[in-house]
Amino acid sequence: MHSELRFPLERLQRSDPARSWNVEVQVALLQDLDSPLKVGDVALSAAEVALVDLVFDQVHGGVTVNGKISVVWQAECSRCLREVDGLAVAEIEEL
């Protein structure tokens, strides 16, 4: 004979899901072995780290992802021919 286990559902504590994802990704992992990751004259050094900061939310019909990805870039100034650098930030909003 089997006995039933009865437990009031309101007494169960639900843990909050992990909603954020913060990670550092080596640019070297994102590029081909033979060519640097670049757009025009702007290149990302293989030694740089891309910072990924995302938040996930469940919505009706899927999951939304919001956040940003940032990385330092280098290029040669077309006017003075000196090395310049900056921070590239991509805002992410996806369903």
C-alpha positions in Angstrom: 0.0 0.0 0.0 1.3 3.4 -1.0 0.7 6.5 1.1 0.3 10.0 -0.4 2.7 12.7 0.4 0.7 15.9 1.1 2.5 19.2 1.4 0.9 22.7 1.1 2.3 24.4 -2.0 2.3 27.8 -0.3 5.0 26.5 2.1 7.4 25.8 -0.7 9.9 28.6 -1.3 10.8 29.3 -4.8 14.3 30.5 -5.5 14.7 33.5 -7.9 16.1 32.4 -11.2 19.5 33.6 -12.3 18.5 36.6 -14.6 21.8 38.3 -15.3 24.9 37.1 -17.1 28.2 39.0 -16.6 31.2 37.5 -18.3 34.5 38.5 -19.9 35.3 36.9 -23.3 38.8 37.0 -24.8 38.6 38.6 -28.3 41.1 35.9 -29.5 38.2 33.4 -29.1 36.0 35.5 -31.4 38.3 35.8 -34.3 40.0 33.6 -37.0 43.5 32.5 -36.3 44.9 34.2 -39.3 43.0 37.6 -39.3 42.1 40.1 -36.5 38.6 41.0 -35.8 38.1 44.4 -37.5 35.7 46.7 -39.3 37.3 49.0 -41.8 40.5 50.3 -40.2 39.3 49.7 -36.6 40.7 46.4 -35.1 40.2 44.6 -31.9 43.4 43.3 -30.3 43.4 39.6 -29.6 44.6 40.4 -26.1 41.6 42.5 -25.3 38.6 41.3 -23.3 35.0 41.9 -24.3 32.7 42.6 -21.3 29.3 41.1 -21.6 26.6 42.3 -19.2 23.1 40.9 -20.0 19.8 40.5 -18.2 17.2 37.9 -19.2 13.5 38.2 -18.6 10.7 35.7 -19.4 7.8 37.2 -21.3 4.8 35.8 -23.0 6.1 34.0 -26.0 9.8 33.9 -25.2 12.7 35.5 -23.4 14.0 39.0 -23.7 17.7 39.8 -23.5 18.8 43.4 -22.6 22.2 44.7 -21.8 25.5 45.7 -23.5 28.8 44.3 -24.8 31.8 46.6 -24.6 35.4 46.3 -25.8 38.4 48.5 -26.4 39.3 49.2 -30.1 42.4 50.5 -31.8 42.9 52.3 -35.1 45.2 54.7 -37.0 43.9 58.3 -37.3 43.4 59.1 -41.0 44.3 62.7 -40.4 47.3 62.6 -38.1 48.3 59.0 -38.6 48.7 58.4 -34.9 47.3 55.4 -33.0 43.9 56.1 -31.4 41.7 53.9 -29.3 38.3 54.0 -27.7 35.6 52.0 -26.1 33.0 50.4 -28.4 29.6 49.7 -26.7 26.9 47.6 -28.3 23.4 47.9 -26.7 21.5 44.6 -26.9 17.7 44.2 -27.0 16.5 40.9 -28.3 13.5 38.7 -28.0 
